[in-house]
Amino acid sequence: MSHAPLVLVDGSSYLYRAFHALPLLTTSKGLPTGAVKGVLNMLKSLRKQYPDSPFAVVFDAKGGTFRDAMFAEYKANRPSMPDELRVQIEPLHASVRALGLPLLCVDGVEADDVIGTLARRCAASGRDVVISTGDKDMAQLVCPHVTLVNTMTGSVYDVDGVKAKFGVGPELIIDYLALMGDKVDNIPGVPGVGEKTALGLLVGVGGGLDVLYADLDKVAELPIRGAKTLAAKLAEHREMAYLSYQLATIKLDVELNVEIDQLHPGAPDNAALLELYRELEFKSWVEEVQRQVLAAPAPTGGLFDQAAAAAEPARESGDSAKHYETILDPARFDAWLEKLKSAELIAFDTETTGLDAQQAELVGLSFAVQAHEAAYVPLAHAYMGVPQQLDRETVLNALKPLLEDPHKAKLGQHAKYDINVLARYGIALQGVAFDSMLESYVLDSTATRHNMDSLALKYLDETTIAFEDIAGKGAKQLRFDQIALEQAGPYAAEDADLTLRLHQTLWAKLQATPSLAKVLSEIEMPLVPVLARIERQGALVDAKLLGEHSRELGDKLVALEREAFAIAGEEFNLGSPKQLGVILYDKLGLPVLSKTAKGQPSTAENVLAELAEQDFPLPKVLMQYRTLSKLKSTYTDRLPEQINPRTGRIHTSYHQAVAATGRLSSTDPNLQNIPIRTVEGRRIRQAFIAPPGYRLLSADYSQIELRIMAHLAKDAGLLDAFRHDRDVHRATAAEVFGVALDQVSHDQRRSAKAINFGLIYGMSAFGLAKQIGVDRKQAQAYIDRYFARYPGVLAYMERTREQAAQQGFVETLFGRRLYLPEINSKNQALRKGAERTAINAPMQGTAADIIKRAMVAVDAWLGESGLDAKVILQVHDELVLEVREDLVEQVREQIRPRMSGAAELEVPLLVEVGVGANWDEAH
C-alpha cells in the first residue's frame, strides 16, 4: 500500500532565513512581521504540493540542549536573536497551529533531532519522507526513503544530489562536518581544515574519521595542499575531531509521544486565523479567510459565525439585515426619489464601463440614505436577456436638480470620479460634503490603502463583493454593463451602503480630533471639484513634436547601445540584470557595492549610479541609456497615445489619497516626474502647448519648504534672510564658509544649497560629502557650522524628534497628521528613517496644504471673475494655467496675492510667474 510522504519542516531554519532574506515588514504599530509572512508563505506552498501528506512543523524549544552539556562553547559564536525576530516567534507558532498544522517543540534537543527521529522511524517502515530545510547538516539524513527540499531556493537533494552538492554521500556528511567544523554552530572541527581539505581527506582514504585515523600515514601521499603536515595536525586534534563528530550528529532516538498517523493536519481555526492576520495586518489573507468562510456551509457558533453572519447578507438582496434593491419599476424609482429628497445625506455611486472618467460610459447609479439599505438603478446594461431598464435620460433628468443642488449634502467614495462621469451627461454635481476615501486618508494616511475593499475590511470588519467575483479576471473580464443584474445589483448597492457606513464610522473618529476634521472640511473636500475641473480641462500637447523627439531619442539609444558593446567588448542585452552582472563584475571586474537577496552582485539603478560617479565608463553609459529609455517609453512614445479622441487633449488623474504627507500625485500620465534640469526633459515640457490665441502661465512657489522651515524653526538668521529677500543659499554659504556675501563663489553657493535642502530631508554627513565632493569629516564640519549659525534649525529638529517619539505622529501647520509607527522601533535603521520623516513631513505636508489651499482660492477667483483662464496642470509647487493672450498681465498680477495668501508665515511666500507658448517657456 502506497502512502503520501511524511513532510517535516525545519521551522527554525526557515524562520532565520526568512528574517534575513526578506524585506523588513512592520505593522502600523511597528510590530515586525516579515519572517512570519515568509515562513507562512512557504508552508502554504508546501501544503499545496503535498495535500494528502502527514505534516509537522518543528521548532527549537527554549533553553539548552544535550550538546551544550557536551561542549560549553556550542553555538557560542552565534549572536543573540534580534529583538525584531524574537517578537515574531509567538505569532508564527500561533499562526501555524491556527492553520491546523501539527507543531512540535521538544525540550533538551534541537529541531534537527526531532526531525531526524521521525524521519528514521518513518523510513524504517518503508514510507517516504520529505524534509524541508535550508540546513546542510540535514544531508546526513538522506537515504533512499528520505529527500531534502529547500523551498526558498527550489533545490531538491536525494542521495545522488547530496553527492553532487558536497562531493561525498550522506553516510560521510557527519565526518565532513566534523573535520571542517561549523562556524555558525561553533563546532570546532580540525583547525586549518576547510571544505576542500575535508573533502580531499574523506575521498582520499575512502571512508570516514575511523578509516582516516586508522591510517594517518596515508595522508601525506594525498593530493591535498599541505598534505605533508596534515597528519600531525589531525593527530593533535583527534579528540576535537571526534567531539565535533558527536556535536554534528543528529540524534535519531528522541523520545516522542507522537505517531506518524497523528501528524495529519486538521481543519484551520478560521476564527483564530482571522484574529492573527488582522493583528499582523496581512490584509489579503484576512480577505482570503473571510471568502473561504462565506463559501463554506454556515458554521454553528463562535466568533466566525458572527463574522460570516455580518458579511453574508451583502450577497442576498432580500436578507433581513440588509435590504438591497434593484430598481426596474418607475414607481419604485419615484419612491426612492422622494426618499433622496427628504434625506439629510445621500451616499451615491456611479457604475461605468471603465476606470477612465473622461471616457467611461454611465451604466447605473446606486444610493443609500440609511445603513444596510440601498438601491441600484440600472440604466445601460447590455447583455442578452436583460430586463427592461428605466430610460437613462429620464432618470438623469429627474435626478439632475437634486444632484446639482449645492445645499443637498452628498457623500461618495472617490467622488471626484463620479463628478467627472456625470459632467459628461450634463450634470454638474454639487454639494459633495464628504468622501469616505478622503476621511480615511485624513484620519491616518498610512494605516491602510483607502479603496473601498481595504476600508470595509479595516473599519467595518467586512469583506466586499469583489469586482472579479462578478466580472471574472484577465482578458475575459466582463464590463459592468455585461454583468447580469442578479449580480450587478447587490454589488452596486453594497458600494453605496458601505460608503454611508464608512462615513458614519470615520467622521465620528475625525470629529474626536477637530484639527483633522478641519483638514477634511477646509482643504480636502473643497479641492475635490477643483481637481475634477482641472482633469476635465486637460492639457494640449503637440503630438508631432513628441514624435520627432521620440525618433531622436531612439537614435541616441542605438548609439549608446553601440558604445556599451564597445566598452564591454561584446554584445549583450542591456535590460538583462543577469547578462549585465556577468559583464560588469566577471568580465570588467568592477567592485561589488551591493548584492541581491539571492547573493548576486546588484545591477540596480542606485548601484550603477554610484559606479558611474566613480568614473567607470560602462555604468555611465548604462545610466544615460536607462534615463533616455524611460523618457521615451513613458513620455515621447506614450503621451500621443493618451490624447483623448473626444477632446484632443491629455487628461491626467490627480490622486489625493496616495502620498503619506498630503502631496498630490498624478497618473495616466504621471506629470510629476518629467525632468526639468535636462535638455530631454525640457523638450517634453515644450510639447505641452497653448492653443492659438492663448498663452501658458506658470505660477511657482519659490523655495517654499525652506521658508516653512524658517517659520517652524523660528531661526533668526533664516527669518532675516527671507524677510530681506536675500538669496538664502548665498546667505548660508557666507555663514558656513565664513566669507562676505558678495564673495561667495558659485561652488560655495551650490554646496550651501545642498546643505539647506539636504538637512530638510535628514541628509547625513556621508550623504552630503558624496553630493558636494568632499570627505566626510569636511562635510560634518560644514553641518556643524551650519547649526552653529542657525541654532533654531537644530533646536527644531531635536524638538520634533522628541515630540514624534512621544506622540507617534507629527503635524503640519494646518493640523494634518502623519503617523510614524517606526519612531520607537528597536531597529536603528527603521527608527532613524522615521526620525528623518518626522523632520521633513511637517515641511512637505505644509507645502502640500498650501498649494491645495491656493488651488481652491485661484479656482474660486477664476469662477467669480469669469476670466478666460483655466488651471490645466498642478505639479509639486507649481500651477499651470491656460490664459487668453489679452488677459495674461491681469492674471499674472492677480494670481500672486491669491497664492502667497494661502498661508500666513513669518516670512513672505514668494510666487514666481512665467509666461510662454509652451510649458518649458513659461516655467
Helices and strands as residue ranges (DSSP letters): E 6-10, H 11-21, H 34-49, E 55-58, H 66-70, H 83-98, E 103-104, H 111-124, E 129-132, G 136-141, E 146-150, E 155-157, H 159-166, G 170-172, H 173-180, H 195-205, H 209-214, G 216-221, H 227-236, H 238-248, G 260-263, H 270-280, H 283-295, H 303-311, G 312-315, E 323-326, H 330-342, E 346-352, E 362-370, E 373-378, H 392-404, E 410-412, H 415-423, E 432-435, H 436-443, H 452-459, H 467-471, G 474-476, G 480-482, H 485-511, H 514-519, I 520-524, H 525-537, H 543-568, H 577-581, I 582-587, H 605-613, H 617-631, I 632-636, G 639-642, E 653-655, E 665-667, H 679-686, E 694-701, H 704-713, H 716-723, H 728-737, G 741-743, H 746-760, H 765-772, H 776-789, H 791-807, E 809-811, E 817-819, H 828-865, E 869-875, E 878-884, G 885-887, H 888-900, E 911-916, H 919-922
